[in-house]
Amino acid sequence: MKSGIHPEYGPVVFRDRAAEYAFLTRSTITSDKTIEWEDGNTYPVVDVEISSASHPFYTGTQRVLDTAGRVERFERRYGRDREKR
């Protein structure tokens, strides 16, 4: 790798405010805010709106959409009758 062209890669805490959940990982993102982590060290913190702790897909609260009804409605509008013409 060329030196001086890559961003610094280091530990960062990502905090999901909606779920009161935070995790420590490595990233190139930077932040002016810091947080003291469980190990006693201080790390930059980035607040995110959604994470696996609050996303409906991962929490099991995802709604099932009526895809069959949508397909039937599409076929009625633009559907199979036009293929025969």
C-alpha positions as CSV (number, residue, x, y, z in Angstrom):
1,M,0.0,0.0,0.0
2,K,1.1,3.5,-0.7
3,S,1.8,5.5,2.5
4,G,-0.1,8.6,3.3
5,I,-3.2,8.0,1.1
6,H,-5.3,5.8,3.3
7,P,-7.4,6.9,6.2
8,E,-6.5,5.9,9.7
9,Y,-8.1,2.6,10.7
10,G,-8.8,2.3,14.4
11,P,-11.2,1.3,17.2
12,V,-14.6,3.2,17.2
13,V,-17.7,2.7,19.3
14,F,-21.0,2.7,17.4
15,R,-24.0,3.5,19.6
16,D,-27.6,2.9,18.8
17,R,-29.6,5.4,20.8
18,A,-33.0,3.8,20.0
19,A,-32.0,0.5,21.6
20,E,-29.4,1.7,24.1
21,Y,-26.9,-0.6,22.5
22,A,-23.3,0.0,21.7
23,F,-20.5,-2.1,20.2
24,L,-16.8,-1.6,19.7
25,T,-15.3,-2.3,16.3
26,R,-12.6,-0.9,13.9
27,S,-13.4,1.6,11.3
28,T,-12.0,4.6,9.3
29,I,-14.8,6.9,10.5
30,T,-13.9,9.7,12.8
31,S,-15.8,11.6,15.5
32,D,-15.2,14.5,17.9
33,K,-17.3,12.8,20.6
34,T,-15.7,10.2,22.8
35,I,-16.9,7.6,25.3
36,E,-15.2,5.6,28.0
37,W,-15.7,1.9,27.2
38,E,-16.0,-1.1,29.5
39,D,-12.3,-1.8,29.3
40,G,-11.5,1.7,30.8
41,N,-10.1,3.1,27.5
42,T,-11.6,6.1,25.7
43,Y,-12.7,5.7,22.1
44,P,-14.4,7.9,19.5
45,V,-18.2,7.3,19.5
46,V,-20.6,7.5,16.5
47,D,-24.3,7.6,17.0
48,V,-26.4,5.6,14.5
49,E,-30.1,5.7,14.0
50,I,-30.5,1.9,13.6
51,S,-28.5,-1.2,14.2
52,S,-29.1,-4.9,14.5
53,A,-30.5,-4.3,18.0
54,S,-33.3,-2.0,16.7
55,H,-33.9,-3.1,13.1
56,P,-37.2,-4.9,12.6
57,F,-35.6,-7.6,10.5
58,Y,-33.2,-8.7,13.3
59,T,-35.6,-8.1,16.2
60,G,-38.4,-10.2,14.6
61,T,-41.0,-7.4,14.5
62,Q,-40.9,-7.1,10.7
63,R,-44.3,-6.9,9.0
64,V,-45.1,-9.3,6.2
65,L,-46.3,-7.6,3.1
66,D,-49.1,-8.9,0.9
67,T,-46.9,-9.6,-2.2
68,A,-49.5,-11.9,-3.8
69,G,-52.1,-9.1,-3.8
70,R,-49.6,-6.7,-5.4
71,V,-48.7,-9.1,-8.1
72,E,-52.3,-9.8,-9.0
73,R,-53.1,-6.0,-9.0
74,F,-50.1,-5.5,-11.4
75,E,-51.2,-8.3,-13.7
76,R,-54.7,-6.8,-13.8
77,R,-53.4,-3.4,-14.7
78,Y,-50.6,-4.3,-17.1
79,G,-50.9,-8.0,-17.2
80,R,-51.2,-11.0,-19.2
81,D,-53.9,-9.7,-21.6
82,R,-51.5,-7.4,-23.2
83,E,-49.1,-10.3,-23.9
84,K,-51.6,-11.9,-26.2
85,R,-52.0,-8.8,-28.4
